[in-house]
Amino acid sequence: MMRRTLFFTTALLLLLSTLAASGQALRDEIAADPTKACGVYRLYPDTFAEGTPVPEGYEPFYISHYGRHGSRYILRNRKFDNILKEFREASAAGELTPLGKDVLGRLERAAVVCEGRAGELTPLGQRQHRAIARRMYASYPGIFGHNPRITAVSTVSPRVIMSMAAFTSELWRCDAGLDITLDTGTPYMPYLNPYTPYNVDWLVRKIDAQRYPVGEWVEGWRDFVRRNVPVGRLTASLFTGERAERLAGDTDFAMSLYKCAASLPGTPSGERLWDIFTMDELYGLWRANNMVFYYEKGPSGIDGGFLDGAAAPLLKDFVDDAAECVAEGKPAVTLRFGHDGVIMGLLNCMKVRGWCEKAASMEEIEVLWHDFDIPMASNLQWVFYRNAAGDVLVKMLLNEQEIEFPLESDTKPYYRWSDVEALYRGILAESYYDFGRGCGTGAK
């Protein structure tokens, strides 16, 4: 009995030490690149690694794409408004520190261009999509130079429609003769954003006042935040008196301030707030926000595992559209525009490494799941190639960088389309999604 107890104690200590080491490594990674603490507010990268040469004899003929909208203003007006209101009231009551007065000035200046624009695409967001389109056009002259059929569809969100417009207008700028069809509307919502009430009926039943799905993880998450997100030093550096005491344990206030700070680099305000946080505070706030995406869009097993297949409608559209274009054999480009969580869900549904592993505990989530890998304007592309014998290969790009399908291949990152199609047809056949009803069933 003593040996067994010693074994389990040793195993637990090894697990805890491994998690601690992984957490420290990630904290060091964020310290080296603080933009990662922005999570999904992170700006799109502007440098890219060179791609792997295409196998000899193969030429590109088809691109299948899903892109998140570009940089936007903070998602909800109330977050920015509530933060600004707190600082204004503190100023009127004489409860701001010198740093707090400085931060209020920054917020007031930012409000001139940001207030009331929650959720809208910023000018930077437009530039991001124009740049992605320009690189796509330059990278595949074998497709765009042969009169491809180009279709572009978006969710009904204005920032997404604007992103699609920026992307396609840049393609037209590259070649005014391109034949591009654009559309948006509720009929596209079931696969462009399968997490919305347009499609997932259980989501309507599981949203609370804080916009978080009600589930067994929520209270555990709130407790984790209370224990692991330092707030007292931050609020004491900004406020004095009773207000400092009241906000000392207010993690909701700290999270809202963090999201304001993370959103500002994507706006034309020119203001920044990142310097008011310590690295421990940034790391803790990022951990908390990263967890929410894991539980809402990742392989957490929430709702009987339904979330693992919630993006099945989008995966089905990728596979069906590719099968049709491969059969036609003509140059084509399919462009889809939507949101960050949908890309996360799609990668999970596709069983891509780093997006489909289940965490054994809340502490392990940050080791397996990184929301900062889905920045503003993030995108997933499947690029198809054919040789003279009609053999078709496909490679996958996340943010214009090659990633692997969960398959073996002698020509990585290029995979036989027949293998990729068979893999995902099999996953779709076992999906929790009821394609006949057009909504999530929540059970097999």
N, C-alpha and C positions, 0 to 999 in steps of 0.2 A: 504493500500500500504506500509506504514511504517512497519507494522508487518511482511509483506512478505519479505521486504528488510532485516529486522532484522533477520528473520529466515534463509535466505540464507547466510547472513554474518556470523551468528553463525555456520552454517553447514560448511562453508568454513574454518573458523578458527579451528573447530574441526578436519577437514580432514588434514589441514596443521600441526596441533600439533601432530596428530597421525603419519603422515609420518615422522615428525622430530624425534619423539620418536623412531620409528622403525629404522630410519637411524642411530640414535645415538647407538641403541642397536647393530646394525650390525657393526658399526665402533668399538664398544667395543669388539665384537666377533672377529673381525679381529685383533685387538690389542692384544687380549689374545692368538690368534693363527695366527701369521703373515703369515704362509704358505698359508692361505686361500687367501691372496692377490695375490698369483701366479695364481689364476683362474685355467684354464685348464692345466697350466704347473705344478700344484701342484703334488707332489710325491704321489704315491699310499700308502695308510695306511698300517701299519704293526701290528696293534692291532685290534681285532674283538670281538664284543659282542657274548655271547653264544646264540645259536639258540633255538627256541621254540621246545620242545619235539614233535615228530611225533605222531599223534593220534594212539591209540592202534590198532594193527592189520594191519597197512599199511606199505608197504615196497617200497623203491625207485626203479624205473625201467628205468627212462629216464631223461636226462638233455638237455635242449635247451639253447644255450649260444650265446651271442654276446660280443666280447671284443675289446676295443680300443687298438691300439698299445701302447707299453710301452714308457718310457721316451725317448725323442729324443733331438737332437740338435735344436737350433733355427730354425724356419720353413723356413726362406728364407735367403740366403747368404747376400743379399743387406742390410738387417737390421743390422746384425753384422758388415759387411764391412763399411757401412756408418757411424756407430757410431765410429768405430776404426779410420776411415779416419778423422772425425771431431776432434778427440782428437790428432791425429798425426799432423794435420795441426796447431792446436792450440799450440801444443808444439813447433813446428818450428817457430811460430810467437811470442813465449813468452807470450801466453795468457792463461796459465793454473795456477790455484791456487795450493797451496800445496796438497789439496785434489784431484784436477784434475790430478796432476802428479802421485799421488798414484793410482788413478783409471786407468790411462793410463797403468801403470805397470801391473795392474791386467788383463786388456784387452789384453795386449801383451802376457802375460803368457797363458791366456785362448786361444788365437788364435793359439798357437802351437798345441793344440789338437782339437779345434773347427772350425777353419777357413776352409771353403770349404766343410763342412760336413752337411750343412743345411738339415734338414728333415730326417736325418738318425737316426736309432735306436742306442741308447747308450748301453754300457755294462750293466748299471743299468736297462735299459728297458728290456733286455733279462732276467735278474735275477728276475724282477717283474713277468714276465709271467711264469717262471719256478716255482716260489713260489706259484702262483695261481693254477697252474696245480697240484702241489704236494698236496696242501690242498684239492683240488677237489677229487683227487684219494683217499686220506685218509678218507674223509668225507662220501664217498659212496661205501664202499666195496661190498654192495649188487648189485651194477651195474657193477663196474669194475672187480669184481671177477667172473662174469658169462659171459665172452666172449662177451661183447657188440659190436654192430656195431658202429664204430666211424668214422664220416666224418668231415673233416676240410676244410674250404674254406676261401679265403682272397681276399681283393681288390688287385689291381695290384701295389700298392705302395710298394716299397722295405722294408720300415720300418714295414709295416703290414705283409708282407710275412715273414720277420725275426721274428716277434712276434709269428706268427703261428708256425714257426719252433722251437722256444724256448719252447713254450707250449707243443707241441706234442712230442718233444724229451724228455722232462721231464716225460711225461706219459710213454714213452718207457723205460725210466730209472727206473720207478717204476715197470714196468712189460713189459719185452721185448717181450712177446707173444701177446700183444694187437694188434688187427687188426685195423689199422688207415689208412684211405684214405685221402690224401691231394691234393688240387687243387687250382689254381688261374687263373684269366683271365677275359677278358671283358664280357663274358656271365654272370658273377656273379655280375657285377657292378650295374645293375638296382635295386637290392635290398640291396646289401652290402653298397653302397654309393649312394642313390637316389638323392643326391644333385649335382652330377657331370654331365658334358655334355654327358656322355655315355647314360644318361637317361632323364634328365630334359632340354628340349629344351629351355624353357623360361629363364633358368639360363644363357645361352650363351648370350642372348640379354641384360641381366641386370647386366653385370659386367663392372665396370669402371676401370680406370688405377690404382686405389688404392685397387682393388679387393673387393670393397664393392658393394652389389646390389644397383642399382639406384632406389630410391623410395622416397616417401614423408618424410620418417623419417630421411634421411641422413643429410639434412641441419639442421634439429632440433637437431640431435645428435651432429653435429659439433659445433653448438652454445652452447649446453649443456657442451661440453668438454671445450670450451673457457671460460665459466663462472664458471665451477666447478672443473677444474683440475688445481691446483696451479703449476706453472712452474718456476716463477721468482727466488724464493729462491734456487731451485735446480740448475739452470744454473749458478746463481751467486756464488754458492759454488764451482763450477768446473772451470769456465772461468772468464777471466778478459777482460777489454777493449771493443772494438767494437763487438767482438764475444759474449760476455756476453749480450750486448744490443740486438744483433740480435736474439739470442736464447731465450731471456726472455719470449717471447710469443709463442714459437714454440712448440705446443703440439705434433706435429708429432715426433719431436726429443725426447721429454720426453717419449712418448709412446714406441718408438723403444728402448730407454735405459731401460725402465721398462721391456720390453719383453726379452732383453738380460739378465737382472738381474734375471727374473723369470725362464729362461731356464738353467742357470748355475748349479743349484743344481742337475740337472739330468745328467750332463756330468761328465767325469773323470778329469776335469781341476782342481778341488779343489778350484777354485776361487769363491768369493761371492761379490755381489754388493748391497745387500739389505740394508746395513747400511747407504748408502748415501741418502736414502729417509726418510722423516719424515712420521709419521703415516697419517697425512692429505694427503700427496702426494700419498702414497700407496693406501689409501682408494679412492681418486679421480680417480687415474689411473685404479684401479680395477673396479670401477663403470662404467667407460667409456667402458672398454673392455667387461664387463658383458652384457652391453646393446646390443653390436653388436651381441652376440650369441642369445639374446632374439629375436631380430628382424630377424635374419637370420634363426634360427632353432625353434623358439618358437611360441606361440599362438598370435602373434601380429596382425593378420588379413592382413598382407602384401599380395599384389597380389590377392585381393579378397578372402582372407582366405585360399588360396591354401596351404600355408606352414603348416597349421594345419594337413594336410593329406599327406605331402610329404614323410613321412616314411611309408606310407601304404604298399608299396611292401615288406618291411622288416617285418612288422607286419603280412602280409599275409603269408610269408614264415614261421614265427613262428607258426601260427595257422595251416596251411596246414601240415607242418612237424609233429606237435604234433598230429594232428588227425590221420595221417598215423601210427605213432609209437604207439599210444594208441590202434589202431585197431589191429596192429600186436601183441602187448603185449610182445615183446621181449626187453631185455636190449639194450639201444642205447644212444649215445651221439652225439649231433649235435653242432659243434663248428664253429663259424663265427668270422672273424676278420676284423676290419675296423677302424672307426674314432670317435672322440668325439662328433661332431655335430650330427652324426647319432643316437647315444644313446639319446641325448637330443630330437631330432625329434621323435624318437620312443616313449619315455616317454610322450611326448606331444600328439602324435597320440593315445596312449593307455589311455589318460585321467587320468594319474597318478597324484595324488595331489602334488602340488608344481611345476608342469611342464606344466600345461594346463590352468592356470588362466590368464586372460588377465589383463594387467596393464592399469589403467585409465590415467596414465601420465608417463613421463620418470622418474620422481622422485619415482614412485611406483615400478618400475621394480626390483630394488634391494631387495625389501621386498618379492617379489614373486618368483624370479628367481636367482639361485646361480650357476654360472658356476664352482665354486670350488668343487661342488659335483660330477663333472665328471673329476677326476684327470687322470694323465697318467696311462694307463693299466686298466682304469675303465671297468667294465663289468656288464652285465645284464644276469641273469640266471632264467629260469623256471625249477623247479625240480618237477617231477611227482611221485606220490605214488599210489599204488593199494592194495586193500585188497582181501581177499579170495572170496568175493562176486563179485569182478570185479568193485567195485566202485573206481573212480579215483579222487584224490585230486592233487592240484598243488600249490606251493608257489613260490614267486618271491624274488630274491635277487639282490640288487644293491650294487656292490663292496663288495659282500659276506655278506651283512647285509639285514635282512628281511625288505621288504616294502610291502605295501598293494595294492591289485588290487582295482579299484573303484567299489567295490561290497560289499554287506553284506555277512557275513559268521559266523556261530556259532563256527567255529574252526579256526579263524584267528591266524596266517597268512596263513592257509591252506584253499583253496577254492575248491569247486566242479568244475572239469574241464568242465562239461556241462554248468555251468553258465558262466565261463570265455570264452568258445568258442562262446556261444550265444552272449555275449556282443561284442566281437570283430568281429564276422561275421556281426553283425549289423552296426558297425562302418565302416567296409570295404565296405559294400553295399552302404553307403552314402559318400564314399570317393571322393575327388576331383581328384583322380588319375584314369586315363584311362588305365585299365589293357589290353584292347584290342590293343591299340596303343603302349603301352610300354613306354609312356612318360607322363609328366604332361600336363594337358589341361589348367589349370589356370582358368577354369570355369566349373560350373556344367552343 
